[in-house]
Structures are given as C-alpha cells and as structure tokens.
Amino acid sequence: MKRLTMVVLLVMLVLTGCGKQKNAEQAEHVPKKNEISIFYIDLERNRLVEEYYQLKGTDLSEQLTEVFRKFTLADSIDKMSPVGSTTKLVDYTVSKFYLKLKFDERYSNMDPATEILCRAALAKTLTQLDGVKNILIYVDNRPLLDRNGEEVGLINGSNFVDHSDGTYSGEVMLYYASDSGKELRSCPVEIASAEGLSMAQLVIRQLMEDPGRPGYRTAMPEGVDTISVSVKDSICYVDFNDKFLKAAKDVSPEVTIYSLVNSLVELVGINKVQITVNGEKVDLYQDAIPISGLLERNYDIVLSE
C-alpha cells in the first residue's frame, strides 16, 4: 500500500475518533504509575477507543499476559477487541527488535479498514510496554501481507499519526553510524511533516543531518542530496546525486547503505528500497556492497543498546 494512501487512511479511520473525540475527562487525565492506554475498536469499526489500565505485573511476560487478557475480555456494547473477536492469537515471542504475534487464518478475513484499525490498536497498546519497540504480525505462520502482496514488516505505535488536519508527525526509529563507523546505532527521532515532503523524504533528510547526540553520527556522504524519492507497491525508490558515490569519512559502505535502508523500512508501507544515482542503477557501492537490486533490512550490523 502506498505511503500517502496509508497516511490518509490512518488519519481518516484510525484517529478521527482517537484524537478529536477525546472527552474532557481523557484530556485532563493524570497518568498513574504503571498505567498504559489500551486501544480497542469501536463497534462501527471506524475509530479506536482508548481505555486506561494500570499494569499489575512487573516483568514483560506478566504484562503481556495482562494486556492480552484485557483484549480478549473487552467486547462490550461500545467496543470490540483486536484480539479474540475476529481472530485468535495463537502465540507470541519477544526478540530484541520486535514482539512477534502469530494469529490464525481468520485474521486474513478482516476487511482492509478493520485490519488497519486492528493493527493500530495492537501497535499503539503493546509498544507502551518496556521491551517492545515494534510488533511483527504473522498469519497462519506467514508474515502479514498488504493488499499488494508485500510484507507489512515492523509496526510501531508512532506509525499511526494523531492529526486530523492532514499533517502527520511521530517518533521514527532511525539508524546512524556509530563512532567507529563500522556499526549502526538505532535512535528514536521525532519528525513532523513539512509542506510538499513525504515521510520517506523527511527520514532521508534527517539521516543527512548531525544527530546531535554522543556516539551517533551521520553515515551519509558529504554533499549528498536526493533527486527524487517515491514509494510504489511497498518499495521506496531513492535517486541520489553523484555525491552519494563518494564515501562518507570513516564510515563503512555497508553502514551507509543500511543506515538508509533500515530507517526507511521502519515506515509503514515500505518493505524494500531501490537506490539509483542520477537515474542509473549502481552494481556495487564503493566496490563492496551490491545495490542494484531491491534492498531489505539488515540488523546484523546494529549494535545492541
């Protein structure tokens, strides 16, 4: 699904109710210790419903059990659960980068609008728990696919924007070079929409700048700029000027490439990246990294924080 289509759909469906329709009690709510927001789907299936819940468990396993129990017992006259109503959660596993959720085949039976709401409710709820940065959804032991047959990939709560006026903002996980220039370090960055720029363009622009924090630095070559950036069928096409071919000082070629790729695939609707320079494909970047084909995420060179 295209980036702009996803953004519009999320603005219209997910947060019309979640942002504008918060009542005065919610707006004035003072969070308690260990309190999170659990998100459900309203019965008309056109918005999210927020409910505050104070966690009792102290470790992630206990908290996940609590939240899933809340989900499965949630159905009422005003809301439905993203788990248990239309599908069944079969299993889940936790890794360094994501919480993997395995659903039965009924998940695929949801209409697209309801599925996006389900995805949003799960991501916005579960990524509030310490130790859960992203979620990854599997259906009947296969990765969740979008309507174009592409893997949806990693999802986090910031993918689902909070604005109803057509703008968007949120925290995005970006990948910068480490001090040595031989590894990547992940870094959550708040970005906001600018006139005429897509989220992919904003991410690339951010990667070109100094992150301004110790232990992190840009992996992009000096003077590099984009000629065009577009997203189609879950692929982000990035065309750079010829400055991209110049090596970034003291940064390995692999770090430069996957600083870009790993950051872009964090966005909803992007699973792969195609890089060109002045409109032409490049076989090997710095005579070391093949980049002529479609590039996917690579976490092997990401430092564990």
C-alpha positions as CSV (number, residue, x, y, z in Angstrom):
1,M,0.0,0.0,0.0
2,K,1.4,3.4,-0.9
3,R,2.7,5.7,1.8
4,L,0.3,8.5,1.1
5,T,-2.6,6.1,0.9
6,M,-1.7,4.7,4.2
7,V,-1.3,8.1,5.8
8,V,-4.7,9.3,4.6
9,L,-6.4,6.1,5.6
10,L,-4.9,6.2,9.0
11,V,-5.8,9.8,9.5
12,M,-9.4,9.2,8.3
13,L,-10.1,5.9,10.0
14,V,-7.8,5.5,13.0
15,L,-7.5,8.7,14.7
16,T,-10.6,10.7,13.8
17,G,-12.1,9.3,17.0
18,C,-8.8,8.7,18.8
19,G,-7.6,12.3,18.5
20,K,-10.5,14.7,18.1
21,Q,-13.2,12.9,20.0
22,K,-11.4,12.6,23.3
23,N,-13.6,13.9,26.0
24,A,-12.7,16.4,28.7
25,E,-12.1,13.6,31.3
26,Q,-9.5,12.0,29.0
27,A,-7.8,15.3,28.2
28,E,-7.4,16.1,31.9
29,H,-6.4,12.6,32.9
30,V,-3.3,12.4,35.0
31,P,-1.5,9.1,34.4
32,K,-0.9,6.8,37.4
33,K,2.2,4.7,38.0
34,N,2.5,1.8,35.6
35,E,-0.6,3.0,33.7
36,I,-1.0,2.5,29.9
37,S,-3.7,3.1,27.4
38,I,-5.3,0.1,25.9
39,F,-6.8,0.7,22.5
40,Y,-9.9,-1.1,21.2
41,I,-12.0,-0.8,18.1
42,D,-15.5,0.8,18.2
43,L,-18.4,-1.3,17.1
44,E,-18.9,0.7,13.9
45,R,-15.3,-0.2,13.1
46,N,-14.3,3.4,12.1
47,R,-12.1,4.5,15.0
48,L,-10.2,3.5,18.1
49,V,-11.5,3.6,21.7
50,E,-9.0,4.3,24.4
51,E,-9.2,2.9,27.9
52,Y,-6.7,3.5,30.8
53,Y,-5.3,0.4,32.6
54,Q,-2.9,0.1,35.5
55,L,-0.5,-2.8,35.0
56,K,-0.1,-5.1,37.9
57,G,2.8,-7.3,36.6
58,T,6.4,-6.2,36.9
59,D,8.1,-8.0,34.0
60,L,7.2,-8.1,30.3
61,S,5.8,-11.6,30.3
62,E,3.3,-10.8,33.1
63,Q,2.3,-7.5,31.5
64,L,1.7,-9.1,28.1
65,T,-0.5,-11.8,29.7
66,E,-2.5,-9.0,31.4
67,V,-2.9,-7.0,28.2
68,F,-4.0,-10.0,26.1
69,R,-6.5,-10.9,28.8
70,K,-7.9,-7.4,28.7
71,F,-8.1,-7.6,24.9
72,T,-10.0,-11.0,24.9
73,L,-12.4,-9.9,27.6
74,A,-13.1,-6.5,26.1
75,D,-16.1,-7.0,23.9
76,S,-19.0,-4.9,25.2
77,I,-21.8,-2.6,24.0
78,D,-19.3,0.1,22.9
79,K,-16.1,-1.6,21.8
80,M,-14.5,-4.7,20.3
81,S,-11.2,-6.3,20.8
82,P,-8.4,-6.5,18.2
83,V,-7.7,-10.0,19.6
84,G,-10.4,-12.6,20.0
85,S,-13.4,-11.0,18.2
86,T,-12.5,-11.6,14.6
87,T,-9.3,-13.7,15.0
88,K,-7.4,-15.7,17.5
89,L,-3.9,-15.0,18.8
90,V,-2.1,-18.4,18.6
91,D,1.3,-17.5,20.1
92,Y,3.8,-14.7,20.6
93,T,7.5,-14.4,21.0
94,V,9.8,-11.5,22.1
95,S,13.1,-10.6,20.4
96,K,15.4,-7.6,20.6
97,F,13.7,-5.7,17.9
98,Y,10.1,-6.8,18.0
99,L,7.2,-8.7,19.5
100,K,6.1,-11.3,17.1
101,L,2.4,-12.0,17.1
102,K,1.0,-15.2,15.5
103,F,-2.7,-15.2,14.5
104,D,-4.8,-17.9,13.0
105,E,-6.0,-17.7,9.4
106,R,-9.2,-15.7,10.3
107,Y,-7.0,-12.6,10.6
108,S,-7.0,-12.5,6.7
109,N,-10.8,-12.4,6.6
110,M,-10.9,-8.9,8.0
111,D,-11.8,-6.1,5.6
112,P,-8.9,-3.7,5.0
113,A,-10.3,-0.8,7.1
114,T,-10.8,-3.1,10.1
115,E,-7.4,-4.7,9.7
116,I,-5.7,-1.4,9.8
117,L,-7.6,-0.5,13.0
118,C,-6.7,-3.8,14.5
119,R,-3.0,-3.2,13.6
120,A,-3.1,0.3,15.1
121,A,-4.8,-0.9,18.3
122,L,-2.2,-3.6,18.8
123,A,0.8,-1.4,18.0
124,K,-0.3,1.6,20.0
125,T,-1.0,-0.6,23.0
126,L,1.8,-3.1,23.0
127,T,4.7,-0.7,22.2
128,Q,4.0,1.2,25.5
129,L,5.4,-1.9,27.4
130,D,9.1,-1.7,28.2
131,G,11.0,-4.1,25.9
132,V,8.6,-3.8,23.0
133,K,9.8,-1.4,20.3
134,N,7.9,-2.9,17.4
135,I,5.4,-5.6,16.6
136,L,5.6,-8.1,13.8
137,I,2.4,-9.8,12.7
138,Y,2.2,-13.4,11.3
139,V,-0.9,-15.0,10.0
140,D,-1.1,-18.8,9.9
141,N,2.7,-19.0,10.2
142,R,3.3,-16.5,7.3
143,P,4.2,-12.8,7.5
144,L,1.3,-10.4,7.2
145,L,0.9,-9.1,3.7
146,D,-0.6,-5.9,2.4
147,R,-3.1,-5.8,-0.5
148,N,-0.2,-5.7,-3.0
149,G,1.2,-9.0,-1.6
150,E,4.1,-7.3,0.1
151,E,5.2,-8.0,3.7
152,V,3.9,-5.3,6.1
153,G,7.0,-5.7,8.3
154,L,7.7,-4.0,11.6
155,I,5.0,-1.8,13.1
156,N,5.1,0.6,16.0
157,G,2.7,3.0,17.6
158,S,4.2,6.1,16.0
159,N,3.3,4.8,12.5
160,F,-0.3,5.8,13.3
161,V,-0.4,9.6,13.3
162,D,-2.5,11.8,15.7
163,H,-3.6,14.6,13.4
164,S,-6.9,15.2,11.7
165,D,-5.9,18.1,9.6
166,G,-3.8,16.2,7.1
167,T,-0.5,16.7,8.7
168,Y,1.5,14.0,10.5
169,S,4.2,13.6,13.0
170,G,5.7,10.9,15.2
171,E,8.7,9.1,16.6
172,V,10.6,7.2,14.0
173,M,13.4,4.8,14.6
174,L,16.5,5.9,12.6
175,Y,19.8,4.2,12.2
176,Y,23.0,6.3,12.4
177,A,26.7,5.3,12.2
178,S,28.5,4.5,15.5
179,D,31.6,6.4,16.5
180,S,33.7,3.8,14.8
181,G,31.7,4.0,11.6
182,K,31.6,0.2,11.4
183,E,28.2,-0.4,13.1
184,L,24.8,1.1,13.2
185,R,23.1,2.5,16.2
186,S,19.3,2.9,16.5
187,C,17.9,6.2,17.6
188,P,14.2,7.3,18.0
189,V,13.7,10.7,16.4
190,E,10.6,12.9,16.4
191,I,9.9,14.2,12.9
192,A,7.0,16.3,11.7
193,S,5.6,16.8,8.2
194,A,6.7,19.7,6.0
195,E,4.9,21.1,3.1
196,G,5.4,19.0,0.0
197,L,7.6,16.4,1.7
198,S,6.7,12.7,2.3
199,M,7.7,10.8,5.4
200,A,10.4,9.0,3.3
201,Q,11.8,12.3,2.3
202,L,11.8,13.6,5.8
203,V,13.6,10.4,7.1
204,I,16.3,10.8,4.4
205,R,16.8,14.5,5.2
206,Q,17.1,13.7,8.9
207,L,19.7,11.0,8.2
208,M,21.8,13.6,6.3
209,E,22.0,15.8,9.4
210,D,24.1,15.5,12.5
211,P,22.0,13.6,15.0
212,G,23.4,15.8,17.8
213,R,24.0,13.1,20.4
214,P,27.2,11.4,21.6
215,G,28.1,8.1,20.0
216,Y,26.0,8.8,16.9
217,R,26.9,10.4,13.6
218,T,25.5,10.6,10.1
219,A,26.5,7.8,7.7
220,M,25.7,9.9,4.6
221,P,28.4,11.3,2.3
222,E,29.1,15.0,2.4
223,G,27.2,17.0,-0.1
224,V,24.8,14.2,-1.0
225,D,21.2,15.1,-1.9
226,T,18.2,13.4,-3.3
227,I,16.9,14.0,-6.9
228,S,13.7,12.1,-6.3
229,V,12.0,9.9,-3.7
230,S,8.9,7.9,-4.3
231,V,7.0,4.9,-2.9
232,K,5.1,2.3,-5.0
233,D,4.0,-1.2,-4.1
234,S,5.8,-1.1,-0.8
235,I,9.1,-0.2,-2.5
236,C,10.9,3.2,-1.8
237,Y,12.8,4.4,-4.8
238,V,15.5,6.9,-3.9
239,D,17.6,8.6,-6.6
240,F,20.7,10.5,-5.3
241,N,23.1,12.9,-6.9
242,D,26.6,11.7,-7.7
243,K,27.8,12.8,-4.3
244,F,26.3,9.6,-3.0
245,L,29.1,7.7,-4.7
246,K,31.7,9.5,-2.5
247,A,32.5,7.5,0.6
248,A,31.4,9.1,3.9
249,K,34.5,9.8,6.0
250,D,35.5,6.9,8.3
251,V,32.2,5.1,7.6
252,S,32.0,1.6,6.0
253,P,30.0,1.3,2.8
254,E,27.7,-1.3,4.5
255,V,26.8,1.2,7.3
256,T,26.0,3.9,4.8
257,I,23.6,1.7,2.8
258,Y,21.8,0.2,5.7
259,S,21.5,3.5,7.6
260,L,19.3,4.4,4.7
261,V,17.5,1.1,4.2
262,N,16.9,0.2,7.8
263,S,15.5,3.6,8.5
264,L,13.1,3.7,5.5
265,V,11.7,0.2,6.2
266,E,10.6,1.4,9.6
267,L,7.9,3.4,7.9
268,V,4.5,1.8,7.3
269,G,4.1,0.7,3.7
270,I,7.9,0.4,2.9
271,N,9.5,-3.0,2.9
272,K,12.3,-2.6,0.3
273,V,14.5,0.1,-1.1
274,Q,15.8,0.7,-4.6
275,I,18.8,3.1,-4.9
276,T,19.9,4.8,-8.0
277,V,22.3,7.6,-8.8
278,N,21.4,10.2,-11.4
279,G,18.7,7.8,-12.5
280,E,21.1,4.9,-13.1
281,K,21.5,1.7,-11.1
282,V,24.8,1.0,-9.4
283,D,26.1,-2.5,-9.3
284,L,28.5,-2.1,-6.3
285,Y,28.6,0.7,-3.8
286,Q,32.2,1.6,-3.1
287,D,33.2,-1.6,-4.9
288,A,31.9,-3.5,-1.9
289,I,28.1,-3.7,-1.5
290,P,25.7,-4.9,-4.2
291,I,22.9,-2.3,-4.5
292,S,21.5,-2.8,-8.0
293,G,18.6,-4.9,-6.7
294,L,15.9,-4.3,-4.1
295,L,17.4,-3.9,-0.6
296,E,15.8,-5.2,2.6
297,R,16.5,-4.5,6.3
298,N,19.8,-5.8,7.8
299,Y,20.1,-5.8,11.6
300,D,23.4,-7.8,11.7
301,I,25.4,-4.6,12.0
302,V,23.2,-2.9,14.5
303,L,24.6,-2.5,18.0
304,S,22.5,-3.9,20.8
305,E,21.7,-0.9,23.0
